[in-house]
Amino acid sequence: MAREAWAYRDVAVESVFDAHSGRLRIRPMPGQAYATSLRVQCSRALCDPERYPAGTRFLVSAKLTDRQGGEPFLYAWHGDPVRVLGKRQAAVFLEQYRRLRL
């Protein structure tokens, strides 16, 4: 099945330490249409603490989906390019996102 490019949008995400599992997990950054508690399924490389420490911000192309009526989550295809965002770049992206929503 072909990927529907129109269903994907840029989403700023960040890696955070999950005390429950003891590993890094990826979550949407606050200030977007997605709750920070929403699960993000993406490349495992983004959760590698040797490659990217906790607190690293990324810009991914993701879509909101669910698997056969289950809990909704953001899905970012593992083969898409991922951009690491600095603190300033993330703030600029979120500000532009906020302006587009008004």
QUIQUIDA-V72645 format. One record per backbone hydrogen bond with DSSP energy under -1.0 kcal/mol. NH is the residue of the N-H (numbers start at 1). CO is the residue of the C=O. Records with the same first field share a line. If there is no record, write none. Layout:
NH=CO / CO
This chain:
5=3
7=4
8=5
9=62
11=60
13=58
14=27
15=56
16=25
18=23
22=18
25=16
27=14
29=12
38=35
41=74
46=43
47=44
48=45
52=48
55=15
56=53
58=13
59=83
60=11
62=9
63=75
65=73
73=65
74=39
75=63
76=41
80=77
83=59
85=57
90=86
91=87
92=88
93=89
94=90
95=91
96=92
97=93
98=94
99=95
100=96
101=97
